[in-house]
Amino acid sequence: MKWFAAGGVLVDFLPLDDPRWKELDHRNWRGGKRSDWAPDAPYVPDELSELLKKPADLQRFSDLWPWLCSEGTTWAAAYAAVPYMVALAKHLPSQQRFEYLCVIGLVVTHACPEQGESFAIKDYLVEGYRKALSDALPLICETLASQHDVTKTRYLLAAVAALNGHCKLAEVLQDMDCVCGECSKCGERVYPDELQEAIR
């Protein structure tokens, strides 16, 4: 492990040229290579290297992060990427940090190591990952103080909840727009009016 200075704060991270990146699975990346049915699956260190050159390239990050964490699943490579996400967020003004911080919250919320090695954090990543989460929390709180819409507010609050160990609350906040229940009288799926009003 090395240390990467970002905004005066040190972040422990897996170097981008470390061969262990290949053993960190992500969506459609297993056994050190892309799946045959997903030739466009990224090699995470290559994408992070480009983002370090241009942290504000949020389109590149938007293309990358669903390979690391999506559909309620966090993959092993996400844990190595989180310290980089924190470092990248620190290089941006608070108004531009949202996506990095939101994804960190999603990674924590949807961690699922019980599903197998493809989803577990490697021992050599634990310390750097925990340090990055500790550094992320003040960034999220600072970002909450900037101007943003109700959806971004929800996701930032969800990230705060996740980083404080309240992952069920984080899930509710992230999925608030689709929280519904079954009507006891007619059996239809219903969406509470108060909840729908709160997310507009």
N, C-alpha and C positions, 0 to 999 in steps of 0.2 A: 504494500500500500504506500501511497505517497500523499503529500498534502498539496492542496490547490488553494491559493489565496484568492478570495473573491470578496471584494468590498471590505477588506480588512479582517475577514473572518476565515479561519482555516477549515477546510472540509476534507475529510479523509475519503479517498475515492480509489476505485480500481482503475489503474492507468489504461488508456484506450488501446495501447499496444500489447496489453497483457493477453496471452493466449487463452486464459481462463474464460474470457468472454464467450468463446465458442461453446463452452459447456453450459452456458446459461440459456435455457430454452425461452422462447417467446412464441407467440402465435405463429404457427407454420414454420418454426425453426426448432429442429430436434437433432440431437446427435452431432452438433457442430456444423449443420448445413440446412439450407432451405428445403422445405418439403417439395416434392416434384410438382404438386398441384399449385404451388405458390412461388413461382420464380421471382416475383417482385418483392418477396419478404425482405425487409432491410437487414443489414448487419448493423446492429445498434451502435457500436463504437464509431463507425463511419458517419452515422447521422449526428451523433453527439459532437464529433469533431467539427462538422460544418456548423452546428449551432453555437459552439464556442467561438467561432469566428464571427458569427452574426446572431447574438441572442434574441434579437427582435424578429427573427424570421419565424413568426408564429405559424405560418402555413406549413413549414417543414416540420415543426413540432406537432402540429395537428395531424400530419400524415404519419408521424412516428408513434405517438403514444397509444393508439388503439392496438398496436402489435404487442404492447407491454401490459395493458390492463383494459379489458373491455368485457361486456356481457357478464358482469359479476365475477370476473376471474382476474387474479393478479399472477403474472408469470415470473419465473425466477430472475430474468434479466431486469425486471422493473426495480428490484432492490439495489442493483448496481447502478441503475440510471438515476435514482432519486437524489443522491448527492450532487450530481450534475444539474438536475432540475433546480435544486436550491441555489447553486452557484449561478446558474443562468438567470434565475429570478432576481438575484441580488444586483445583477448588472442592469436591470431595467427600472424605470420609474414605476411607482406603485400602480399607476393606471394601466400598465402593460403586463403586469405579473400574473394576472388572473389565471391564465390557462396552465402555467407551470404549477401554481399552488393548488388549483383545483385537481389536477391529475395526481399530485402527491396525496391529497385526501382520498381519491379513488383507490390508489394503490393500497393505502392502509385499510380502508373500509373493506375491500374485496380480497384481502390476503386469504389464501386458502391452502396452506401448507399440507393440510391433511389429505389433499388430493394427489400427492405424490411429488417426486423429485422435481418435475417440471415446474412446480409451483412453490417450492420451498426455498427459503433463503439459505445460501451457503454460509458456513461458519465464518469464513474470511470476510464476509460482507456485513456481518451483524453490527460491529462497532461503528463503521462508517455510516451505515443506514440509520442507526439510532442517533448519532451525532447530527446527521442531516435533518432528521425530524425535529430535533431540539432547536436547530437553527431556523427551521421553516415556520414554527409557530409564531414567533414575533413578526415575521414577514407577513403572515396571513392577517394578524391583528392590525398591523400597520395598513395593509391593503384595504381592510374593512372600513377604514376611516376615509378612504377616497370615494369619489362619486361613482356609483355603479347601479345597474338596474336590479330588480327584485330577484331575477334568476341568478345573477352573480352573487348577490347577497346570500341566497340559499346555499349555494355551493361552497362559498367561503365559510359560512357557519358550519356546514357539514364537515369541511376539512378540520376546523377547530375541534369539533366533536370527535372525529376519528383520531386525531393526534392526542386527544385526552382520554382515549380508550373507550369512547362511547360509539362503537361502530353501528349498533342498531339505530341509534338516533341519527347518525350520519346517513344511513340508508334511507330513513324516512324523509330527511331533508332533501336528499338527492332525488328521490322518487315522488316527491309530494304532488307533482302534477298528475300522477296516475294512481294515487291512493284512492281506493274505492271499497265498497262493501256490498253485501247482498241485502236487498230489501226483505224484511221479515214478512211482509204482506204478499208481495208479488214475485219475489225471487229474482228480480232484475238487478243487474249491477248498477249501483248508484254512486255518484260522486258528491260528497257533501258540499253544499253551496258555500258555506263559510270557508272551506278549504280552497275551493276554486277562486273565491274572491281574494284570498290571501296571496295567491301566486300570480295575480295579474298586476 
